[in-house]
Amino acid sequence: MESGDDDDEAAWWRPVWADEEAEPPGKLRPPKPAAAPDYRHPLLAPLARAQDAVARLEARADAAAPVIAEGLRARLAYREAAGWLLFARVGIHPRDLALRDAGLTGSYGPAALAGRLEAELPATTAQGYEFEVAPSDLAVDQALRLAQLWRRLAEFRTWKPLADAEAMRETLRFLGSGKGVTDVDIAEWLTSVDLLEQGPPLIRAGRAAREWMSRAQVTEPLTADGLFLAACLWRQSGFGRAIALPFWVAPEARHNRLAPRLGMEWMTGFLDCVAEAAKAGLDEINRLQAAAEKGRMLGATARSKLPEAFEAVLRAPVTTAGSLAKTLDVTPQGALGLLRQLLKTGLIREATGRASWRAFVLT
């Protein structure tokens, strides 16, 4: 064996601290100084506001009674759908979307031709909104699918819409989007999401939404699928256990200001929309809890189902005699009697203006 080989073999068994360049065992090198935080970063204040608002909303929803949490998610889901429709220049009140989803109103096109569009959109009409043409049934159906997915994101722990390319494709298909998107686009976007593991989750969600909307080559500056994917990523990061990430609930003006922005300004606007949407969610849960407190005054007896009837109204944006009968396992006539009693208390009101096939909502 050559001498060089002997030296190499000896090096394998020589302790590292025996080398002149090695440090003795137990001696720790001082850590590298961390970079000083940039307290003047333009995203710091918008991120703090957004994180504070969504954290408070999530905490309140998580601590609320199940009936309140369920009612909050149901109402915010329709408000998310209505917010997206309004950005698409289709103004429909969330309550009218709930009526449509419950099968209490029909297609808007035929209703407009028959001169009864106002009857199909009672809450929207009451706000003074005037339609030059009937709202697109296709757009409304897509909005209702968005509402369903948004609510499902918060209520189904096992649902993982970003688990793989097939799961994401199915989500986009149900939402009615992604028709021109290839499997390569989806795979590349999922890869880019994996590369965004560092940084605040809301920033990651916003960047992922922007990346998707750019990759999908859509003409709209903001899309339902792009912002919903942001909510999916936020949930995947460990948040949204009680409520999905709100965005479209923010005032219309916030969305309009965000749409033309780019880069840092776009992210600032995105965080602003999230913060305003979360604040609207907090107002909604305050309203529900105030109503629930008033409902405590209802007499609870062994035979009375009035408190249970009011809980059903809290859970659902709209309630009918038929839906209440099914929930409480009573006859439709009995359910109608309970609703009439609640009407007398002032806790609920009729929402359609009809003499029959009526629906009731919280006052």
N, C-alpha and C positions, 0 to 999 in steps of 0.2 A: 504494500500500500504506500502511495506517495505521502510525503510529509504534509502536503496541502490537504490531502484527504483526512489525515489525522487531525489537523487543525479544525477542519469543518465538522468532523465527528465530535470533537471535544466541545465545540461551540454549542451543539445541541443540548449538552448536559450541564453547561456552565450557567449558574443563576444569572438572571439579567442584571442584578445589582453589582455583579463582579465586573461588568464592562464599565469603562471609565465614563462613557457618555450616558449610561443609565442612572436613574435616580434610585436611592435606597428604598426598600419597601416601607410603606407607611407614610411616605412623604407625598402630600398632595400638591399638585400644581394649583396655583391661584386661578380661580375662574376668570375667563375673559370678561372685561367690563361690558355690561349690557348697554345697548344703544339707548340713549336718552329718549324718553317718549316725546312725541311731537304734539304738544298741547295746542298747537295752532293749526293742526290738520283740518282742512275744510269739512271732513266727514265726521269729526269727533262729536260736535254738538248735535247734528241730525241723527247720528247713530245712538247717542245717549237718549234722546227724546223717544226714538222709535223703540229701543229696548225697554225703556221704562214703561211705556204705554202697553206694549204687548205682554210684558211680564206681569203687570198689574191685572190686565184682562185675563191672562191665563190663570193667575192665582185665584182671582175671584170666581172664575168658572169652575175651577177645581174644588174650591171650598163650598160652592153653592149646593143647595139641595138638588137631588137628581131631577126633580120636576122643573126647577129653574134652569139648570144647565141644559136640559133637553130643549126647553122652550127658547133659550138663547140661541142655541145652534140652529134650530129650525128657522127662526126669524132672520138671523144674520145670513143664512144661506140664500134666502130669497133677496135679501138686500144686496148681497154680492152679485147675484144674477141681474138684478135691476140696475146696479151700478155699471156693469159691463154693457148692458143694453143702452143705457143713457149715453155712454161714451160712443157707442155705435149709432147714435142719433135716433134711438127708439126709446121714448120715455114711457115706461109702464111702472106703476106703483107696485112695490113688492107684494102688497096684499092681493092685487089682481093676479100676480103670478101664482100666488098660493091658491087662489080660486081656480085658476086654469089647471094647476097641477092636481087639484082635487077633483077635477072633472065637472066643476060647477059652471064653467063657461066653455064655449066652443071656439072654433076657428074664427079669427078676426076678419079674414077676407070676406067670407059669405055674410058675416054679420054686418059689415059695412055696406054690402050690396043691398041687404034687406033693411037698411036704415036703423039698425039696432046696435051699433057699435058701442054707444054710450052704456047700454045695459050690460054689455060684456066686460066693460072696464069701469066699474062704478067708482073705485077709489081714485083712479087716474082722472076721470071726468070731474070728480068732486074738487080736485086741485086746480081745475081750470085748464088742463092740458087739452089742446085741440089738435086733431090729426088731419093732415091734408090727405094722407092715404092711410089705409089700414096697416097696422104693424105686420111685419113679415112673420108668418107662422113658423118658418124655418129658423129665423133668428130667435124667436121666443122658445122654441123647442130646444135649441142649443143652450140657451140661458138656463132652462130648467135642468138640463143635464149637468151644467156647471154647478148649479145649486146642489144637486144630488151628490156629485163627487166631492164638493167642498165639505158637505156634512159627513159623508162617509169617511173622509180623511181623518176626522176627529173622533169618530165613533167606533171604527173598526181597527183594532190594534194589529190584527194579523194581515191587513191589506198593505202591501208594499208595492206601490205603483212604479217605483224606480228600481225594483229588484234586478231586472235584466231588460234586454231589448224587447223581448216579447211582451212583458208586463207593461212596459211604457207604450208600446205600439197599441195594445188593447185599451189603455187609458185614453190615448189620443183618438182612437177610433170611436170610443163611446162618447167622447166630447164633441165629435163631429169635426175634427181638425186633423192636420197632418197628412192630407191627401197627397200633396206633392213631395212629401218627405220620404227619403229612402232609408233602408235599414242601415246603410253606411252613415247617414246623417245622425241617426239615433245612437249608433255605437260610438261615433266620435264625440257626440255630446256627453254621453255617459262617461267616457274616458276623461273628457275635460272636467266634468264634475268631480271625479276622483282626484284630479290634480288640484282642486280648490279646497283641500281639506284644512288648510291653515286659514286663520282669520275669523272674525266674528260671523256667526251663522247668518245674520241678516244681510251682511255684505256678500257672503257666498251665494245666498238665495237671489239677491238682485243681479249679481254677475251672471249666474246661471240662466236667469230669465232673459237677460240681454243677449247672452250668447245663443240661446235657442232661437230667439226672434230674428237674430241676424243670420243664423244658419238656415232657418226654414225659409228665408227669402220671401217673407210676407210683405204685403204692401202697407198694412196697418202698423202704426208706430207702437201700439200696445195690443196684445192679443190675449184672449181668454186662456189659451193653452200655455203661453209663456209664463203668465203670472201664476197659473195653477201649478205648473212645474216648480216654480219658486216655493210655493207653499209645501209641495211634496218634499223638496230638499230640506226645508226648515224642519219639517216633522222628522225626516230621516236623521237630522242632526241631534235629535233627542228632545225637541220641543213640540208644542202642539198636542199635548196629551189630553187636554180638555176642550180645546178649541183650535180650529185650523187658522192659519195665518190670514188675517183680513187684509184686503187691499182695495177692492172695488167699492167698499162701503164709504170710502173717503168722498168728500164733496167733488162734484163734477169738475169744478174749476181746477182742483189739484191735478186731476188726470190730464186735463187739457194743457196745463203748464208743463207737465212732465213729458208729454208726447214728443215735442220737437227737440228735446235736449239730447246731448251726447256726453260721453265720458263722465267726468266727475259731477257735472251738473245733473246728469241723468240719475246717478246714484243718489245724490242729495234729494232729488225729487221723489225717487222711489221710497226712500226712508221717510220722507214727509208724508206720503200717501199711507204708508203702513201705520205711522203714528196717529194720523187723523182717523183712520179706519178703526184702530184699536180704541181710541177715545169714544167713537160712536158706539162701539161694542160695550164699553163701560156704561154709557148712558142707557143702553138697552137693558143691561142687567140691573141697573138701578130701578128702572121702570118696572121690570118684572118682580123684583123683590118688594117694591112698594105695593104693587097689586096683591102679592101674596100676603103681605101683612094685613091689608084690608080684608082679605078673604078669611082671615082667622076669626073674624066676627060672625061668620056663618055658623048657625047652630048645628052641632054635630050630635046626632042621636043614633041609636041603634038602627033605626029604620030609614033615616034620612041619608040620601046619597048626594046631597047638595055640595058638601065639601069635595067629594070625589069628582063631581061634575066640574067644579071650578078648577080643580087640578088639571083636568083634561083640557080646559081652555088655556091654562097656562102653558101646557106642553105644545099646543099646536097653534100656528098663526091664524087659522080659521077652523071653526067647529060647526058642524051641522047636526041636526037631530039624528040623522043616520049614523054619522061617525061616532057620536056620543053614545048612541044605543049599543053599538058594537063594542066600544071601550068598556062600558059599565055593565054589559050583558043585561040590558033592560029593553023594553019595547020602544019603538020609535015614538009612540005617543007619550010614554013615560019620560023619555029623553027630552021631548019638546016641553013637557011640563017643567022639568028642571031648568031648562034654558029660560023659560018665562019667569021663573022665580029669580034667577040671576039677573034678568033684565030689570026687575023691580028694584034690586039692590043698587043698580047703577054700575056694577062691576063690569058688565059687558054691554055691547050694543050690536044691533043688526048691521051688516056690512054691505048688503046688496041692494036694498031698497025695494025688494020684491015682496009680494004677498005670499008666495010659496017658493020652495027650493031656496030657502034662506040660509045664510051663513052668519056666524056670530064671532066677534073679536073682542079683545080686551078694550075697555074704554081708554 
